[in-house]
Amino acid sequence: MVKQYSIAVLPGDGIGPEVIAEAERTLLAVGERCGIEFTLRRFPIGAAGVAAAGDPFPAETRAAVGRADAVLLGAVGDPSLDQAPRHLKPESGLLALRAQLGVYANLRPVTVFPALVDRSPLKADRLEGVDVLIVRELTGGLYYGEPRGREGAAAVNTLRYTVAEIKRVARVAFESARQRRGHVTSVDKANVLEVSQLWRETVTRVGQDYPDVRLDHLYVDTAAMRLVADPRAFDVLLTENMFGDILSDEAAVLVGSLGLLPSASLGEGPGLFEPIHGSAPDIAGRDFANPIGAIATVALLLRHGLGLPEPAAAVERAIESALEQGARTRDIAAPEATALGTREMGARIAGLIAQEQRSRASVAG
């Protein structure tokens, strides 16, 4: 029997539709290769939602994501709405989406491709073997805390966490470490913030249930420094919401481009899968954007969202093969090199998935 899955596709704004189109192409290619049927349905979010329905998270989209087996998201954000009321800002739609799905644990793998070592500003000897998983708490902290707002010449945001919120994301980090190299580094600012003191105490208690996993703690400023000075020191990096947002963007320096990094957001229901880059309106519609982050996100969707490790591995092999063969978009190409466009890079990777299928069929025959 053919496996069937329903994917809610939220292309978003800016370069979102361009890179998500290549992610969809990849899903269909790997589905054909592995005998899986994916039903892909598109819905608006962010500025596209405001344009379509006057809401950055329209009712139709709300209903669709709850019914799907997984959600594939592009990027949200549009400068034309920078001064809009908060309820109309594209980012409000993203926060509402995360809250509805209850996706409290954001996984951001950071792996340096050997073929791209020369594109990183770090020296090659510091990049060999870098493989970090950032586990970011996603539905608490400053981004959601109340009260919040502005009043005259003052503004307030609230940083709040409960023990229960910290425990559940900490367990994701420890369970992930068990499948990797057995080391969790928890990031906080416990020398200054009471919330971070609660974070450190709670993570330490959870760690006692995982005697096979080594736990250490770092202040966020030290972690930021070490992430570029000695990235191989990290296995699983556990952070609260804002610290994880900042550190994962910093980690893009290691791999050479923000356009290469995927993410998976997990909770109790359908997972949310998105590349970590923004909407980049300055290059939208120009066929410049790197689709690899979105395509790598498909691998996370397959592995973590649908429990399909072999199709996920096929996508990852195709990405690595394309890079080894010299395929580059503008953001990762050497100055004198020919760069591929968004669509051509997506087609190259999808073609490698199909090529592997034919090669295996030939060997089997």
N, C-alpha and C positions, 0 to 999 in steps of 0.2 A: 504494500500500500504506500502511495506517495505521501510523504509528510507535507502538511499544509500549515502555513503561518500567515497571520495578518499583521502587517506593519503599518502603523500610522506614521506618515512622513510629513514633517513640519519643516519646509525648506527655509523659512525665515526671511531675512533681509540681506541686502548687500550681496556679497559673494555666496551667501548661503545656498540659494537655488542652484548656482553653478556647481559647487562642490558636491551637493547632495545628489544632483543628477548623476554624477560619476559614482557615488556610493550606491545608488539604485542600480546602475549598470553592473556594478560588481556583484550585488546581491543576486541579480538575475543570472549572471554568468556562473556563480558558484552554485546556484540552485540547479541550473541545467547540468553542471558537472556532477553534482551529488544526488540528483533525483529528488529535489525538494521544490515545492511550489510556494512562492512568496506572492501574496496579494498586497500590493503597495497602493495606498490611498493618501492623497495629499490634502493637507489642511493648513490654513493660515495661522500665523502667530506673529507677535511683535508688531512692527510697523505695518507689515502686510495684513495683520488682523485689524489694525486700526483702519486701514484703507478699505478693507472688505466689509467690516461689520461695526466699526467704531469702537472696537475693543481689542486690546493686545492679546487677549486669550478668549476668542469668541466661543459662544455656547456650543456651536457645532464641533469645534476642536476639543472642548472639554469632554463632550460625550464620546468622541472618537478615541481619544487616548485611553479612556477607561476600558474600552472594548478590545483594544489591540493586544497582541502577544508581546509587542515591544514598540518603542517609539524612537524614531530616527529624526534628529533635530539638526538644523543647520546653525545659523548664528542670528542673533537679533540685535537690532540697533540701527538708528537712523538719525543723523544730525538734525534733520528738519523737526524732530520731536524733542530736542534737547530741552526746550523751554516749556514743554507741555506739562499739564498737571500730572502728578505722580500716577494717577490711575490710567493715564493714556500713554505713559512711557513704555516703549517696547520691553524694557527690562522688567517691568511689573508683570508682564505676561509670562516671562520666563520664571520668575519667582513663584507665581501662582501655579504654573505647570508643575514645578518641583513639589510644591506643597500638596497639590491634588494627588500626585502619584506617590507621595510619601517616600521619595527617594532620598534617604538620609546619608548614604555612603557613596562618595564620588571616588572612583578609581581612575588614577591618571598614570599609566605606565610611561616611563621615560627610558628608552633604550637607544643607545647610539648605534646607528647602522655603520658597519665597517667601511662601506663605500663612501660615506659622507664625513669621515673624520676630518678631512681637509676643509670642510665648510664651517666647522666650529671655531670660535675664537680661542678656545682652550687648546693647549698643547696636546698632541696626539697621545703622549704617554700618560696623560691624566684621564683619557677617555676610554682606554682599553678596558673592556669588561663592565662598563657602566650599565647598570640595570636597576632602576629605582622604581618602586611603586608608591605613589603618593596617595594616601587614603585621607580624603577631606570630608569632614562633617558638612552636610549640605543644607540642612533645613533649620538651623538655629543660629545663634550669635547675632552680630550687629546687623546682618542683612534682614533679619526678621523681628528683632526685639522691639518691644513697645514699652514706654512711649517713644515716639520718634517724631521729628518735624522741625519746622522753623517758625520762629516768632520774632519779628523785627530783626534786631542785630544779633540774635542768639539762635542756636540750633542744638538739637539733642538727638543722639542715637543711643540705644540701650544694648549693652552686651550681656546676654543672659544665657546660661546653660543649666540644665538639670542633670542630676546623676544618671537618670535613665537615658537621656540623650547621649551622654558621654559613653556610657557602658556599651550601648548597641553599636556605635561606630568603632569603639575600641576592639570589640570582638571581631568585627570584620577585618581589622588590621592584624590581629593575632592569628586568626584563621588563615589569612593570606600568607603571613610569614611562615606558617607551618608548611605551606606548599612551595615555599621559596628557599631562603637561606637561614630562616629562623631568627631574625633580628628585627625588632621594632624600635624606632626612634620616635618618641613623642615630643611634639613641639609646643611650647607655651611661653608665657611671660610671667611666670609664677613669682618672680622677685618684685613685681609691681601690681599685678592684677589679682583680685580675689577670685574671679572666675577661673583664671589660670591655675590658682592654687587648688580649687575644686577639681579642675581637669587633671592635674598631676596626681592628686590623691586617688581619684577614681580609676585612672588608667593603671596606676600601680596595683590597686586591689584586683582589677581584672587580670593583670599580668600574673598574679599568683595562681590563676587557674591554668596557666600555660607554662609550666616549669621547663618545657623544652624550647621555649622562645626567650631569647635574651632581650631585655628591655633597658633602654637608657632614655634620658630626658635632655633636651637642649632648649635654651632660650631661643626665640625666633630669630633674633639678630645673629646669634652664633650659627644657627642652622643655615641662614641665608649665605653667610660667609663660607661655610664648609661645603655647601652645595656646589660652589664653583671652584673651591680650593682643593677639595678631596671628595668628589662625588662617589667614588667607589666605596666610601665608608658607609654608605646608606644601602639598606635593603628595602624595608617598608618605612615610610615616613608618615606618621599620623598627626593630623592637624585639625584645629577648629576651622570654621568656615572662611574667615577673611585671610588668616595666615596661609591656608591652603591655596586660595585664589592667587595670592601674590607669589608664593614659592613655586607653584606649578608653572606660572608664566616665566619666572626666572629660569626654571629648568629647561625651557625651550632653547636657551642659549647653548646648552650642552649638545643638543642634537643638530643645531644649525639653523632651525627655522621653527616658528610657531605653527606653521602650516603642516607640520609632520605629526603632531601629537593628538591622539584620540582620548576619549574619556567614556566611562560607563558610570551611570548613577543608579544605585540599586536600593530597593526597599522591600516592601511586602508584596507589591503588585507588579505591573509591567515595568521593565527597566527603561531608562531614558539614556540614549546614546548620542553623543555629539562630539565633534572636534572641538578643541579648546580655544581656537582662534576666534576673533571677533568678526563683525560683518564687513570690515574693510571697505567702506563705501567708495573710497578713492580709486579702487581698482575693479569695482563691480562692473560686470558686463564687458570686460576687456579681454577675457580668456587668459588672464595672468595667474589667477589664484591656484595655489597648490592643493590638489584634491586628496593628497595622501593621508592627511589627518582624518578626513571624512571616510576614506576607504579603509583605513586602519580601524576606525570606529565600527565599521561593519564586522570586522573580526571580533571585536569585543561584544557586539550584539549577538553574534552567533554563539560565542563561547559562554558568556555570562547571562545573556537574556534568554536564549533558546536551548542551552545545553548541547551545542553542536561543536565539539572541539575539532573534529577533522575538517569540516568546511572552514572553520576559523583559521586553522593552520594553513589551508590552501591559499587563503587570501594573504596571509602574512608572507608565505613563500613567494607569491607573485609580486608583492611590493619589493621584497628584497632582491628578487631577480631583476626587476626593472631597474633598480638603482645600480646593481652590479653591472648591468649592460650599458650604463651611462645615461639613462633617461633622467632628465633634470627639468624642473620648472625654473622660472626666473629667480625665485628666492634662494635656490640652492645651486644654481649653475655658476661655474667659474666665469669671470668677465668675458673671456674669449669664446666660451662654449655656446653652442646652439641650444636654446631653451624650448621646451615643449609647452604648448598651451594646456589649459585645464582639460579640455576634451581629449586632446591627444594623449596626455598622460593617463587619463582614465581608460581610454581605449587600449593603451599598451598593457596596462595591468589586467584588464578583463581578458585580453587576448592571451596573456600568459596563463591565466586560469584555464581557458579553453584548450590551450596547447598542452598543458599538463594532462588534461583529461584524455586527449588524443594519444599522447605518449604512453600513458598507462594502459589504455585500451590496446595499443599496438603490442606492448610487452606481454599483456595477458593473452593476446591472440597467438 
